[in-house]
Amino acid sequence: MYNMNMMGNSSMSGNAAGAGFFAVFLPVVLIVVVYMCFVLWKLYGKAGRPGWAAIVPFYSTYVMIKIAGRPGWWLILLFIPVVNVVVWIMIYLSFAKAFGRSAVFGFFGLFLFGVIGFSILAFGKSRYVLADGPGPDGGSGPSSAPSAPTSPTPPAVAPSAPAMPASPDPSTPPPPPPESPTPPPPAA
């Protein structure tokens, strides 16, 4: 005869295993997502962008594209299958260069091991050094070599002439004349 009891047990154990997996997996994913929001908040701040953008889903991606020096319409390319993988790699390469890192760091640190790479950028000594002008592909973006920070030069100041007294106002009385120095004591 067919044992109905065994069939019920095996089905229930499969459900329990799946529930256990998600009970462990879901909190880990949530912790990583919250941590990455914190890391991106720090990075956006380093780049002079609002940190709160890290918690707004599509706007966060748009800000990342702009920090990388790429045009904002690249966000649309991320909705095209297969193309999106290539575009993400290009964004990460430019993002790494925008913070003075190499393309190798962009691929391995940001694309393959993002949690580690973005943490290095956020908490390390990396600074936002996006160079002005065309990028290596002719579009707007970081150049192949980061530019050295420049210190602002103070404006040239002409030697100042003595201050001229303001013209007297006819409605106010003139100031009293300055007191003359005390005369010397009489000679004896």
Secondary structure, 3 states (H helix, E strand, C coil): CCCHHHHHHHHHHHHHHHHHHHHHHHHHHHHHHHHHHHHHHHHHHHCCCCHHHHHCHHHHHHHHHHHCCCCCCHHHHCCCCCHHHHHHHHHHHHHHHHCCCCHHHHHHHHHHCHHHHHHHHHHCCCCCCCCCCECCCCCECCCCCCCCCCCCCCCCCCCCCCCCCCCCCCCCCCCCCCCCCCCCCCCC
